[in-house]
Amino acid sequence: MKKNSVADFFNNITDAFLLLYQSEYINFGYWSDRNTSVQEAQEALVKKFGDFSLLGESSKLIDLGFGTGEQDFFYLKEYNCKDILGLNISEHQISLANAKLNDFPSFKKKLKFIYGDATRLDEVTSEQVDRILALESAQLFPDKRAFLKGSWNKLLKGGYLCLAEPLVMKSEVFEPEHYSAIQSIIPKNFPRSSYFNVLLYEYLLLHLEKEKSNFDSKDFFSYYYDDYLKLIENSGFEVEAVENISREVLPFYEAFKEPVLKSIEEPSLNKKDIYFLINWLSIIYFRYYSFKNQCAGYYLIRAKKV
Ligand SMILES: C[S@@+](CC[C@H](N)C(=O)[O-])C[C@H]1O[C@@H](n2cnc3c(N)ncnc32)[C@H](O)[C@@H]1O
């Protein structure tokens, strides 16, 4: 996915996501018996990531891909961070976040939401910080080398680049067998009509092909887990901690699927919404199966500028 299409994607789908899951976040969540709603699980991921990132009162941070900004209000309340600069390429999300900031002006002293591309950090005017966070956003940054180089330049010595993201471990994920296996978990009698089943399979294939081509264009978009860690180290960082939280993320499957299946049955739904929901459903099935099959996982990574 090119950068502009990522921005368009988030400009277009954010409101639908927030409505579908009644949540202010757009992440997979960190699930436990304690969370009863999608928003609670998603906020638990923010807390897990904040703890992992060693946030505290002295933290000055740059947050890359802040969604609707909710996570930064959380970081301020939970850790009393000193200063946060939120960067995002989705203009719609920036305006949602700034609207929240206008409702809580006391946060304005410490928090700023502006346009900024994580792969062009050198164009952003800011001081050096001691944390750069990317919560479920770096998997979408096309040029990883530029992102890592820019992060290095923006970090103070001893500072941390902290990542939370789904990563692919094995290329089997793109094999035809994997596609057939995913097909087998999709209900045969999809709501509405068999046409939607066909469409869902088409989207799934399209998604697999797109992901595969991102890996094939070697130095551009996607890296397998091992190569990604090597790339981070080759960019000068010392990878200090890695945590695999796939097991706690996996329950997203039921929680995310159900509202989609329910919404698709609504007679008033327009075509655009139906296509969005079916596309999203294909991504849910793809992610679920690759996590379950241990071809992919969800990781937290903390890398130090030494
Ligand atoms: C899956 S959402 C996660 C949002 C948020 N972190 C959350 O957990 O709710 C990915 C975010 O990354 C942002 N993003 C994607 N590519 C970006 C880039 N090149 N630079 C800055 N932000 C980017 C998107 O606009 C979106 O806010």
The ligand as a Gaussian input file, in Angstrom:
#p B3LYP/6-31G(d) Opt

LIG

0 1
 C       -4.109000       0.779000      12.815000
 S       -4.134000       2.515000      13.104000
 C       -3.656000       2.574000      14.815000
 C       -4.150000       3.835000      15.458000
 C       -3.837000       3.988000      16.949000
 N       -2.440000       3.808000      17.242000
 C       -4.664000       3.061000      17.788000
 O       -4.100000       2.128000      18.379000
 O       -5.891000       3.275000      17.880000
 C       -2.669000       3.067000      12.226000
 C       -2.366000       4.563000      12.378000
 O       -1.126000       4.862000      11.707000
 C       -1.286000       6.064000      10.948000
 N       -0.255000       6.065000       9.878000
 C       -0.131000       5.176000       8.862000
 N        0.938000       5.495000       8.091000
 C        1.528000       6.572000       8.651000
 C        2.690000       7.351000       8.337000
 N        3.451000       7.103000       7.270000
 N        2.998000       8.390000       9.150000
 C        2.229000       8.700000      10.239000
 N        1.118000       7.999000      10.586000
 C        0.774000       6.953000       9.804000
 C       -2.732000       5.976000      10.479000
 O       -3.228000       7.194000      10.006000
 C       -3.400000       5.491000      11.775000
 O       -3.587000       6.555000      12.662000

